Amino acid sequence: MDSIRLRTLPHFFLALFLTFASVGRASAQDVGDAPAVSKEGVAPGAAAQAAPAAAAGTTTGDAAAIAAGDALYKGNCAQCHAINEVVVGPALKDVHKRRPISWLIPWIKNSSKMVASGDEYAVKIFNQYQKQQMPSFALTDAEITSIISYIAAESEKPSQVTAGGATAGNAGQVDGQETGGAASAGTGAGQYVDLLLIVLVVVLIVLVVTLVIIANIMGDVLKGRKDLDGRDVELLDQKFDFSKIYKSNLVRGLAVGLFVLVVLYESVQGVMAIGLDQGYQPTQPIAFSHKLHAGENQINCAYCHTSVYKSKSANIPSANICMNCHSQIKTESPEIKKIYRAIERKQPIQWVRVHNLPDLAYFNHSQHTQVGGIECQTCHGPIQNMEVVYQYSPLTMGWCINCHREQPLNTKGNGYYDNLVKLHDAANQGAAFTVSSNGGTECSKCHY
């Protein structure tokens, strides 16, 4: 009977270790995990609404003006400029001190006009940067003032040159924040707990091996004893027979049933997926990486897809948008030379369309992005992580209808919805006023 008690010891120690290991791992995750960096697009209209109508000559503003300038800067300027380093154009640190706001506003609106007028400083900048033409921007004076306010605020921070954009390791530095202190302490604590777990695993392995050896030795000793009864001898001699499990009718029945269910499920899924292109990932004529441009370099979607906030369709960017940067950056790259050849031949780049809706369905990008405030990632998935773009969502009618049923409408400040919301709340006992509540699931909304 001593052998039976002895054989239970390894199981006890194993359970005890797993309990401590799970608690330690949970503590390590709580202490050491860093928050995820959000990747969200910014609608130009929202930034414009936040920008205050600042007076001429003002270069700094309140938090709202700086926040609006931040959004506008990233959507219009960050592709060619940085605060503390030269990219395509000059570094913008202290630009509000170098030139007055009365000069900066017309320069940003139409730099080519100022160069043509013979403005001495404008001509100097134009020649200094290889006569690279800065695009004209249809921004209001208030929006430009908010951008200058943002640049002024960033100029007061310590200079930090970043390469490759924000990553999980340098996101705090890119934002001008310190990454030490509590974060470093948390990382150190997480590493300490990991080291402790490794030591415990090694100790457990040694302990288990030792107990197995002892159990085998004790088993051999007990087998040599003559005072054991038949029950003890049977326990010492028994061996686990796996054949009894897989030969049993219950296990065979479960296996056959599971196989039939899997086949039925895959068959139904295959039939339901006929005509769907989810996961479609064609090879493009030029190896363009959204992960590099939208992810690492954080180029706003609207910089290339210029009509995404104001048109039915999100246009495919023309070659001249590429050349805003690539007339100076990676000019010797074989992929960039394909753009040069397309321009020389006066032929459009033959991009392969990824997302396609049937002609019988009407879809308006601006209605969703500008009015509805829907982020690009909602439908297109983590586009900022894709080397080659693929269709992330199914884009089926059911998928769209489910979104309309769940997506609440922002009716605040819009008198058009006041009476509709009252009627809806009275009939639905305070349920959310969604797109469906406003007729978003009616057939004629998308099919007419």
Secondary structure as a PSIPRED ss2 file (coil, helix, strand):
# PSIPRED VFORMAT (PSIPRED V4.0)

   1 M C   1.000  0.000  0.000
   2 D H   0.000  1.000  0.000
   3 S H   0.000  1.000  0.000
   4 I H   0.000  1.000  0.000
   5 R H   0.000  1.000  0.000
   6 L H   0.000  1.000  0.000
   7 R H   0.000  1.000  0.000
   8 T H   0.000  1.000  0.000
   9 L H   0.000  1.000  0.000
  10 P H   0.000  1.000  0.000
  11 H H   0.000  1.000  0.000
  12 F H   0.000  1.000  0.000
  13 F H   0.000  1.000  0.000
  14 L H   0.000  1.000  0.000
  15 A H   0.000  1.000  0.000
  16 L H   0.000  1.000  0.000
  17 F H   0.000  1.000  0.000
  18 L H   0.000  1.000  0.000
  19 T H   0.000  1.000  0.000
  20 F H   0.000  1.000  0.000
  21 A H   0.000  1.000  0.000
  22 S H   0.000  1.000  0.000
  23 V H   0.000  1.000  0.000
  24 G H   0.000  1.000  0.000
  25 R H   0.000  1.000  0.000
  26 A H   0.000  1.000  0.000
  27 S H   0.000  1.000  0.000
  28 A H   0.000  1.000  0.000
  29 Q H   0.000  1.000  0.000
  30 D H   0.000  1.000  0.000
  31 V H   0.000  1.000  0.000
  32 G H   0.000  1.000  0.000
  33 D C   1.000  0.000  0.000
  34 A C   1.000  0.000  0.000
  35 P C   1.000  0.000  0.000
  36 A C   1.000  0.000  0.000
  37 V C   1.000  0.000  0.000
  38 S C   1.000  0.000  0.000
  39 K C   1.000  0.000  0.000
  40 E C   1.000  0.000  0.000
  41 G C   1.000  0.000  0.000
  42 V C   1.000  0.000  0.000
  43 A C   1.000  0.000  0.000
  44 P H   0.000  1.000  0.000
  45 G H   0.000  1.000  0.000
  46 A H   0.000  1.000  0.000
  47 A H   0.000  1.000  0.000
  48 A H   0.000  1.000  0.000
  49 Q H   0.000  1.000  0.000
  50 A H   0.000  1.000  0.000
  51 A C   1.000  0.000  0.000
  52 P C   1.000  0.000  0.000
  53 A C   1.000  0.000  0.000
  54 A C   1.000  0.000  0.000
  55 A C   1.000  0.000  0.000
  56 A C   1.000  0.000  0.000
  57 G C   1.000  0.000  0.000
  58 T C   1.000  0.000  0.000
  59 T C   1.000  0.000  0.000
  60 T C   1.000  0.000  0.000
  61 G C   1.000  0.000  0.000
  62 D C   1.000  0.000  0.000
  63 A H   0.000  1.000  0.000
  64 A H   0.000  1.000  0.000
  65 A H   0.000  1.000  0.000
  66 I H   0.000  1.000  0.000
  67 A H   0.000  1.000  0.000
  68 A H   0.000  1.000  0.000
  69 G H   0.000  1.000  0.000
  70 D H   0.000  1.000  0.000
  71 A H   0.000  1.000  0.000
  72 L H   0.000  1.000  0.000
  73 Y H   0.000  1.000  0.000
  74 K H   0.000  1.000  0.000
  75 G H   0.000  1.000  0.000
  76 N H   0.000  1.000  0.000
  77 C C   1.000  0.000  0.000
  78 A C   1.000  0.000  0.000
  79 Q C   1.000  0.000  0.000
  80 C C   1.000  0.000  0.000
  81 H C   1.000  0.000  0.000
  82 A C   1.000  0.000  0.000
  83 I C   1.000  0.000  0.000
  84 N C   1.000  0.000  0.000
  85 E C   1.000  0.000  0.000
  86 V C   1.000  0.000  0.000
  87 V C   1.000  0.000  0.000
  88 V C   1.000  0.000  0.000
  89 G C   1.000  0.000  0.000
  90 P C   1.000  0.000  0.000
  91 A C   1.000  0.000  0.000
  92 L C   1.000  0.000  0.000
  93 K C   1.000  0.000  0.000
  94 D C   1.000  0.000  0.000
  95 V H   0.000  1.000  0.000
  96 H H   0.000  1.000  0.000
  97 K H   0.000  1.000  0.000
  98 R H   0.000  1.000  0.000
  99 R C   1.000  0.000  0.000
 100 P C   1.000  0.000  0.000
 101 I H   0.000  1.000  0.000
 102 S H   0.000  1.000  0.000
 103 W H   0.000  1.000  0.000
 104 L H   0.000  1.000  0.000
 105 I H   0.000  1.000  0.000
 106 P H   0.000  1.000  0.000
 107 W H   0.000  1.000  0.000
 108 I H   0.000  1.000  0.000
 109 K H   0.000  1.000  0.000
 110 N C   1.000  0.000  0.000
 111 S H   0.000  1.000  0.000
 112 S H   0.000  1.000  0.000
 113 K H   0.000  1.000  0.000
 114 M H   0.000  1.000  0.000
 115 V H   0.000  1.000  0.000
 116 A H   0.000  1.000  0.000
 117 S H   0.000  1.000  0.000
 118 G C   1.000  0.000  0.000
 119 D C   1.000  0.000  0.000
 120 E H   0.000  1.000  0.000
 121 Y H   0.000  1.000  0.000
 122 A H   0.000  1.000  0.000
 123 V H   0.000  1.000  0.000
 124 K H   0.000  1.000  0.000
 125 I H   0.000  1.000  0.000
 126 F H   0.000  1.000  0.000
 127 N H   0.000  1.000  0.000
 128 Q H   0.000  1.000  0.000
 129 Y C   1.000  0.000  0.000
 130 Q C   1.000  0.000  0.000
 131 K C   1.000  0.000  0.000
 132 Q C   1.000  0.000  0.000
 133 Q C   1.000  0.000  0.000
 134 M C   1.000  0.000  0.000
 135 P C   1.000  0.000  0.000
 136 S C   1.000  0.000  0.000
 137 F C   1.000  0.000  0.000
 138 A C   1.000  0.000  0.000
 139 L C   1.000  0.000  0.000
 140 T C   1.000  0.000  0.000
 141 D H   0.000  1.000  0.000
 142 A H   0.000  1.000  0.000
 143 E H   0.000  1.000  0.000
 144 I H   0.000  1.000  0.000
 145 T H   0.000  1.000  0.000
 146 S H   0.000  1.000  0.000
 147 I H   0.000  1.000  0.000
 148 I H   0.000  1.000  0.000
 149 S H   0.000  1.000  0.000
 150 Y H   0.000  1.000  0.000
 151 I H   0.000  1.000  0.000
 152 A H   0.000  1.000  0.000
 153 A H   0.000  1.000  0.000
 154 E H   0.000  1.000  0.000
 155 S H   0.000  1.000  0.000
 156 E C   1.000  0.000  0.000
 157 K C   1.000  0.000  0.000
 158 P C   1.000  0.000  0.000
 159 S C   1.000  0.000  0.000
 160 Q C   1.000  0.000  0.000
 161 V C   1.000  0.000  0.000
 162 T C   1.000  0.000  0.000
 163 A C   1.000  0.000  0.000
 164 G C   1.000  0.000  0.000
 165 G C   1.000  0.000  0.000
 166 A C   1.000  0.000  0.000
 167 T C   1.000  0.000  0.000
 168 A C   1.000  0.000  0.000
 169 G C   1.000  0.000  0.000
 170 N C   1.000  0.000  0.000
 171 A H   0.000  1.000  0.000
 172 G H   0.000  1.000  0.000
 173 Q H   0.000  1.000  0.000
 174 V H   0.000  1.000  0.000
 175 D C   1.000  0.000  0.000
 176 G C   1.000  0.000  0.000
 177 Q C   1.000  0.000  0.000
 178 E C   1.000  0.000  0.000
 179 T C   1.000  0.000  0.000
 180 G C   1.000  0.000  0.000
 181 G C   1.000  0.000  0.000
 182 A H   0.000  1.000  0.000
 183 A H   0.000  1.000  0.000
 184 S H   0.000  1.000  0.000
 185 A H   0.000  1.000  0.000
 186 G H   0.000  1.000  0.000
 187 T H   0.000  1.000  0.000
 188 G H   0.000  1.000  0.000
 189 A H   0.000  1.000  0.000
 190 G H   0.000  1.000  0.000
 191 Q H   0.000  1.000  0.000
 192 Y H   0.000  1.000  0.000
 193 V H   0.000  1.000  0.000
 194 D H   0.000  1.000  0.000
 195 L H   0.000  1.000  0.000
 196 L H   0.000  1.000  0.000
 197 L H   0.000  1.000  0.000
 198 I H   0.000  1.000  0.000
 199 V H   0.000  1.000  0.000
 200 L H   0.000  1.000  0.000
 201 V H   0.000  1.000  0.000
 202 V H   0.000  1.000  0.000
 203 V H   0.000  1.000  0.000
 204 L H   0.000  1.000  0.000
 205 I H   0.000  1.000  0.000
 206 V H   0.000  1.000  0.000
 207 L H   0.000  1.000  0.000
 208 V H   0.000  1.000  0.000
 209 V H   0.000  1.000  0.000
 210 T H   0.000  1.000  0.000
 211 L H   0.000  1.000  0.000
 212 V H   0.000  1.000  0.000
 213 I H   0.000  1.000  0.000
 214 I H   0.000  1.000  0.000
 215 A H   0.000  1.000  0.000
 216 N H   0.000  1.000  0.000
 217 I H   0.000  1.000  0.000
 218 M H   0.000  1.000  0.000
 219 G H   0.000  1.000  0.000
 220 D H   0.000  1.000  0.000
 221 V H   0.000  1.000  0.000
 222 L H   0.000  1.000  0.000
 223 K H   0.000  1.000  0.000
 224 G C   1.000  0.000  0.000
 225 R C   1.000  0.000  0.000
 226 K C   1.000  0.000  0.000
 227 D C   1.000  0.000  0.000
 228 L C   1.000  0.000  0.000
 229 D C   1.000  0.000  0.000
 230 G H   0.000  1.000  0.000
 231 R H   0.000  1.000  0.000
 232 D H   0.000  1.000  0.000
 233 V H   0.000  1.000  0.000
 234 E H   0.000  1.000  0.000
 235 L H   0.000  1.000  0.000
 236 L H   0.000  1.000  0.000
 237 D H   0.000  1.000  0.000
 238 Q C   1.000  0.000  0.000
 239 K C   1.000  0.000  0.000
 240 F C   1.000  0.000  0.000
 241 D C   1.000  0.000  0.000
 242 F C   1.000  0.000  0.000
 243 S H   0.000  1.000  0.000
 244 K H   0.000  1.000  0.000
 245 I H   0.000  1.000  0.000
 246 Y H   0.000  1.000  0.000
 247 K C   1.000  0.000  0.000
 248 S C   1.000  0.000  0.000
 249 N H   0.000  1.000  0.000
 250 L H   0.000  1.000  0.000
 251 V H   0.000  1.000  0.000
 252 R H   0.000  1.000  0.000
 253 G H   0.000  1.000  0.000
 254 L H   0.000  1.000  0.000
 255 A H   0.000  1.000  0.000
 256 V H   0.000  1.000  0.000
 257 G H   0.000  1.000  0.000
 258 L H   0.000  1.000  0.000
 259 F H   0.000  1.000  0.000
 260 V H   0.000  1.000  0.000
 261 L H   0.000  1.000  0.000
 262 V H   0.000  1.000  0.000
 263 V H   0.000  1.000  0.000
 264 L H   0.000  1.000  0.000
 265 Y H   0.000  1.000  0.000
 266 E H   0.000  1.000  0.000
 267 S H   0.000  1.000  0.000
 268 V H   0.000  1.000  0.000
 269 Q H   0.000  1.000  0.000
 270 G H   0.000  1.000  0.000
 271 V H   0.000  1.000  0.000
 272 M H   0.000  1.000  0.000
 273 A C   1.000  0.000  0.000
 274 I C   1.000  0.000  0.000
 275 G C   1.000  0.000  0.000
 276 L C   1.000  0.000  0.000
 277 D C   1.000  0.000  0.000
 278 Q C   1.000  0.000  0.000
 279 G C   1.000  0.000  0.000
 280 Y C   1.000  0.000  0.000
 281 Q C   1.000  0.000  0.000
 282 P C   1.000  0.000  0.000
 283 T C   1.000  0.000  0.000
 284 Q C   1.000  0.000  0.000
 285 P C   1.000  0.000  0.000
 286 I C   1.000  0.000  0.000
 287 A C   1.000  0.000  0.000
 288 F C   1.000  0.000  0.000
 289 S C   1.000  0.000  0.000
 290 H H   0.000  1.000  0.000
 291 K H   0.000  1.000  0.000
 292 L H   0.000  1.000  0.000
 293 H H   0.000  1.000  0.000
 294 A H   0.000  1.000  0.000
 295 G H   0.000  1.000  0.000
 296 E H   0.000  1.000  0.000
 297 N C   1.000  0.000  0.000
 298 Q C   1.000  0.000  0.000
 299 I C   1.000  0.000  0.000
 300 N C   1.000  0.000  0.000
 301 C H   0.000  1.000  0.000
 302 A H   0.000  1.000  0.000
 303 Y H   0.000  1.000  0.000
 304 C H   0.000  1.000  0.000
 305 H C   1.000  0.000  0.000
 306 T C   1.000  0.000  0.000
 307 S C   1.000  0.000  0.000
 308 V C   1.000  0.000  0.000
 309 Y C   1.000  0.000  0.000
 310 K C   1.000  0.000  0.000
 311 S C   1.000  0.000  0.000
 312 K C   1.000  0.000  0.000
 313 S C   1.000  0.000  0.000
 314 A C   1.000  0.000  0.000
 315 N C   1.000  0.000  0.000
 316 I C   1.000  0.000  0.000
 317 P C   1.000  0.000  0.000
 318 S C   1.000  0.000  0.000
 319 A H   0.000  1.000  0.000
 320 N H   0.000  1.000  0.000
 321 I H   0.000  1.000  0.000
 322 C H   0.000  1.000  0.000
 323 M H   0.000  1.000  0.000
 324 N H   0.000  1.000  0.000
 325 C H   0.000  1.000  0.000
 326 H H   0.000  1.000  0.000
 327 S C   1.000  0.000  0.000
 328 Q C   1.000  0.000  0.000
 329 I C   1.000  0.000  0.000
 330 K C   1.000  0.000  0.000
 331 T C   1.000  0.000  0.000
 332 E C   1.000  0.000  0.000
 333 S C   1.000  0.000  0.000
 334 P H   0.000  1.000  0.000
 335 E H   0.000  1.000  0.000
 336 I H   0.000  1.000  0.000
 337 K H   0.000  1.000  0.000
 338 K H   0.000  1.000  0.000
 339 I H   0.000  1.000  0.000
 340 Y H   0.000  1.000  0.000
 341 R H   0.000  1.000  0.000
 342 A H   0.000  1.000  0.000
 343 I H   0.000  1.000  0.000
 344 E H   0.000  1.000  0.000
 345 R C   1.000  0.000  0.000
 346 K C   1.000  0.000  0.000
 347 Q C   1.000  0.000  0.000
 348 P C   1.000  0.000  0.000
 349 I C   1.000  0.000  0.000
 350 Q C   1.000  0.000  0.000
 351 W C   1.000  0.000  0.000
 352 V C   1.000  0.000  0.000
 353 R C   1.000  0.000  0.000
 354 V C   1.000  0.000  0.000
 355 H C   1.000  0.000  0.000
 356 N C   1.000  0.000  0.000
 357 L C   1.000  0.000  0.000
 358 P C   1.000  0.000  0.000
 359 D C   1.000  0.000  0.000
 360 L C   1.000  0.000  0.000
 361 A C   1.000  0.000  0.000
 362 Y C   1.000  0.000  0.000
 363 F C   1.000  0.000  0.000
 364 N C   1.000  0.000  0.000
 365 H H   0.000  1.000  0.000
 366 S H   0.000  1.000  0.000
 367 Q H   0.000  1.000  0.000
 368 H H   0.000  1.000  0.000
 369 T H   0.000  1.000  0.000
 370 Q H   0.000  1.000  0.000
 371 V H   0.000  1.000  0.000
 372 G C   1.000  0.000  0.000
 373 G C   1.000  0.000  0.000
 374 I C   1.000  0.000  0.000
 375 E C   1.000  0.000  0.000
 376 C H   0.000  1.000  0.000
 377 Q H   0.000  1.000  0.000
 378 T H   0.000  1.000  0.000
 379 C H   0.000  1.000  0.000
 380 H H   0.000  1.000  0.000
 381 G C   1.000  0.000  0.000
 382 P C   1.000  0.000  0.000
 383 I H   0.000  1.000  0.000
 384 Q H   0.000  1.000  0.000
 385 N H   0.000  1.000  0.000
 386 M C   1.000  0.000  0.000
 387 E C   1.000  0.000  0.000
 388 V C   1.000  0.000  0.000
 389 V C   1.000  0.000  0.000
 390 Y C   1.000  0.000  0.000
 391 Q C   1.000  0.000  0.000
 392 Y C   1.000  0.000  0.000
 393 S C   1.000  0.000  0.000
 394 P C   1.000  0.000  0.000
 395 L C   1.000  0.000  0.000
 396 T C   1.000  0.000  0.000
 397 M H   0.000  1.000  0.000
 398 G H   0.000  1.000  0.000
 399 W H   0.000  1.000  0.000
 400 C H   0.000  1.000  0.000
 401 I H   0.000  1.000  0.000
 402 N H   0.000  1.000  0.000
 403 C H   0.000  1.000  0.000
 404 H H   0.000  1.000  0.000
 405 R H   0.000  1.000  0.000
 406 E H   0.000  1.000  0.000
 407 Q C   1.000  0.000  0.000
 408 P E   0.000  0.000  1.000
 409 L C   1.000  0.000  0.000
 410 N C   1.000  0.000  0.000
 411 T C   1.000  0.000  0.000
 412 K C   1.000  0.000  0.000
 413 G C   1.000  0.000  0.000
 414 N C   1.000  0.000  0.000
 415 G H   0.000  1.000  0.000
 416 Y H   0.000  1.000  0.000
 417 Y H   0.000  1.000  0.000
 418 D H   0.000  1.000  0.000
 419 N H   0.000  1.000  0.000
 420 L H   0.000  1.000  0.000
 421 V H   0.000  1.000  0.000
 422 K H   0.000  1.000  0.000
 423 L H   0.000  1.000  0.000
 424 H H   0.000  1.000  0.000
 425 D H   0.000  1.000  0.000
 426 A H   0.000  1.000  0.000
 427 A H   0.000  1.000  0.000
 428 N H   0.000  1.000  0.000
 429 Q C   1.000  0.000  0.000
 430 G C   1.000  0.000  0.000
 431 A C   1.000  0.000  0.000
 432 A C   1.000  0.000  0.000
 433 F C   1.000  0.000  0.000
 434 T E   0.000  0.000  1.000
 435 V C   1.000  0.000  0.000
 436 S H   0.000  1.000  0.000
 437 S H   0.000  1.000  0.000
 438 N H   0.000  1.000  0.000
 439 G C   1.000  0.000  0.000
 440 G C   1.000  0.000  0.000
 441 T C   1.000  0.000  0.000
 442 E C   1.000  0.000  0.000
 443 C H   0.000  1.000  0.000
 444 S H   0.000  1.000  0.000
 445 K H   0.000  1.000  0.000
 446 C H   0.000  1.000  0.000
 447 H C   1.000  0.000  0.000
 448 Y C   1.000  0.000  0.000
